[in-house]
C-alpha cells in the first residue's frame, strides 16, 4: 500500500516536471526555424502590423464631438462666470 | 444638497478634454510594441561578429524623400515583428541580420496613423527595381542597396522564410501594410515587401 502510494506520488511528480518543461518550451516553438547549413537558429517572427488608418473616421468623430463639448461647455462656463 | 449646474458643466468639459487629448495622442502616436521575446529566444539570435558601429542608424530612400531614424525592434506579444512607436521612424528587426551582412535584414515602417496621416512608408509601393536605398551606420560609409523586386501578399501568406532567412547575399527587405482595412482585426489585409540587395 505504502509502495503503491509512493509510486503514484513519484509518477505525479514526473508528470508535473514534464508538463512544466513543455510549458516552458512552448514559447520557443512559435517562431523559430533552424538553419542547418550554418548551424545557427534564426528567429522568424510573424509579419508586423504597420498601419491604423482605418481608425481615422471614428477618431475624427470622437475628436469632433469632444471638441464641440469643450467649446460649448467652455462658453457656458465663461458666460455664467460673468453673470455670477 | 443642490449641485450647481456650473459644476456639472465643468465636469463634462473636463471629461471631454480628457477624451480629446487621449484620442489625439493615441491617434497620432502608436503605443510602443514592448519586446516580449523570451531570454531563450534572444539567446537563439544568430551569432555574428557585430560591433555597435555596424548597427543601422538611418534609412534613406531618395526616390521617396525618406530619411528616417532606425529604431531597433523585436517581437511583440503576438509573436509578430514589433513596430516603431511613431509613424515617422522605421524599425530594424534586431534578432535578424544586420544590414550589410550576408542574410536578410528586415526593416518595417508604418503606412499611416490613426488619423490617416501618411506614415514613413506610405509611398513604398512607388519604388521600382533599380531604385536606391541607403542605410547609414556609425562606423562605415553608407550601405548602398538596390531594389530588385516589389511584392504584395495577403497578410497571412507572406513568405516569412524568404523575408527573414534568405542567406545567399546581403539583402535588405522593407515591409509595410497595404490593401484594405479590416475593422474587426484592426489591421490591413495585405503586406507590401520591397526586396533589395547590397550594391556597394
Boltz contact constraints between the chains, C-beta under 6 A:
constraints:
  - contact:
      token1: [A, 27]
      token2: [B, 38]
      max_distance: 6.0
  - contact:
      token1: [A, 28]
      token2: [B, 40]
      max_distance: 6.0
  - contact:
      token1: [A, 30]
      token2: [B, 79]
      max_distance: 6.0
  - contact:
      token1: [A, 31]
      token2: [B, 79]
      max_distance: 6.0
  - contact:
      token1: [A, 40]
      token2: [B, 46]
      max_distance: 6.0
  - contact:
      token1: [A, 41]
      token2: [B, 44]
      max_distance: 6.0
  - contact:
      token1: [A, 42]
      token2: [B, 46]
      max_distance: 6.0
  - contact:
      token1: [A, 42]
      token2: [B, 165]
      max_distance: 6.0
  - contact:
      token1: [A, 43]
      token2: [B, 41]
      max_distance: 6.0
  - contact:
      token1: [A, 43]
      token2: [B, 44]
      max_distance: 6.0
  - contact:
      token1: [A, 43]
      token2: [B, 95]
      max_distance: 6.0
  - contact:
      token1: [A, 44]
      token2: [B, 160]
      max_distance: 6.0
  - contact:
      token1: [A, 44]
      token2: [B, 164]
      max_distance: 6.0
  - contact:
      token1: [A, 45]
      token2: [B, 75]
      max_distance: 6.0
  - contact:
      token1: [A, 45]
      token2: [B, 80]
      max_distance: 6.0
  - contact:
      token1: [A, 45]
      token2: [B, 81]
      max_distance: 6.0
  - contact:
      token1: [A, 46]
      token2: [B, 79]
      max_distance: 6.0
  - contact:
      token1: [A, 46]
      token2: [B, 80]
      max_distance: 6.0
  - contact:
      token1: [A, 47]
      token2: [B, 155]
      max_distance: 6.0
  - contact:
      token1: [A, 47]
      token2: [B, 158]
      max_distance: 6.0
  - contact:
      token1: [A, 47]
      token2: [B, 191]
      max_distance: 6.0
  - contact:
      token1: [A, 48]
      token2: [B, 80]
      max_distance: 6.0
  - contact:
      token1: [A, 48]
      token2: [B, 81]
      max_distance: 6.0
  - contact:
      token1: [A, 48]
      token2: [B, 83]
      max_distance: 6.0
  - contact:
      token1: [A, 48]
      token2: [B, 108]
      max_distance: 6.0
  - contact:
      token1: [A, 49]
      token2: [B, 187]
      max_distance: 6.0
  - contact:
      token1: [A, 50]
      token2: [B, 83]
      max_distance: 6.0
  - contact:
      token1: [A, 50]
      token2: [B, 108]
      max_distance: 6.0
  - contact:
      token1: [A, 50]
      token2: [B, 110]
      max_distance: 6.0
  - contact:
      token1: [A, 50]
      token2: [B, 111]
      max_distance: 6.0
  - contact:
      token1: [A, 50]
      token2: [B, 176]
      max_distance: 6.0
  - contact:
      token1: [A, 50]
      token2: [B, 177]
      max_distance: 6.0
  - contact:
      token1: [A, 51]
      token2: [B, 110]
      max_distance: 6.0
  - contact:
      token1: [A, 51]
      token2: [B, 111]
      max_distance: 6.0
  - contact:
      token1: [A, 51]
      token2: [B, 112]
      max_distance: 6.0
  - contact:
      token1: [A, 51]
      token2: [B, 177]
      max_distance: 6.0
  - contact:
      token1: [A, 51]
      token2: [B, 188]
      max_distance: 6.0
  - contact:
      token1: [A, 52]
      token2: [B, 113]
      max_distance: 6.0
  - contact:
      token1: [A, 52]
      token2: [B, 114]
      max_distance: 6.0
  - contact:
      token1: [A, 53]
      token2: [B, 112]
      max_distance: 6.0
  - contact:
      token1: [A, 53]
      token2: [B, 116]
      max_distance: 6.0
  - contact:
      token1: [A, 54]
      token2: [B, 181]
      max_distance: 6.0
  - contact:
      token1: [A, 55]
      token2: [B, 114]
      max_distance: 6.0
  - contact:
      token1: [A, 56]
      token2: [B, 115]
      max_distance: 6.0
  - contact:
      token1: [A, 56]
      token2: [B, 116]
      max_distance: 6.0
  - contact:
      token1: [A, 59]
      token2: [B, 23]
      max_distance: 6.0
  - contact:
      token1: [A, 59]
      token2: [B, 27]
      max_distance: 6.0
  - contact:
      token1: [A, 59]
      token2: [B, 114]
      max_distance: 6.0
  - contact:
      token1: [A, 59]
      token2: [B, 115]
      max_distance: 6.0
  - contact:
      token1: [A, 62]
      token2: [B, 23]
      max_distance: 6.0
  - contact:
      token1: [A, 63]
      token2: [B, 23]
      max_distance: 6.0
  - contact:
      token1: [A, 66]
      token2: [B, 16]
      max_distance: 6.0
  - contact:
      token1: [A, 66]
      token2: [B, 19]
      max_distance: 6.0
  - contact:
      token1: [A, 66]
      token2: [B, 20]
      max_distance: 6.0
  - contact:
      token1: [A, 69]
      token2: [B, 16]
      max_distance: 6.0
  - contact:
      token1: [A, 70]
      token2: [B, 13]
      max_distance: 6.0
  - contact:
      token1: [A, 70]
      token2: [B, 16]
      max_distance: 6.0
  - contact:
      token1: [A, 70]
      token2: [B, 17]
      max_distance: 6.0
  - contact:
      token1: [A, 73]
      token2: [B, 9]
      max_distance: 6.0
  - contact:
      token1: [A, 73]
      token2: [B, 12]
      max_distance: 6.0
  - contact:
      token1: [A, 73]
      token2: [B, 13]
      max_distance: 6.0
  - contact:
      token1: [A, 76]
      token2: [B, 9]
      max_distance: 6.0
  - contact:
      token1: [A, 77]
      token2: [B, 9]
      max_distance: 6.0
  - contact:
      token1: [A, 80]
      token2: [B, 6]
      max_distance: 6.0
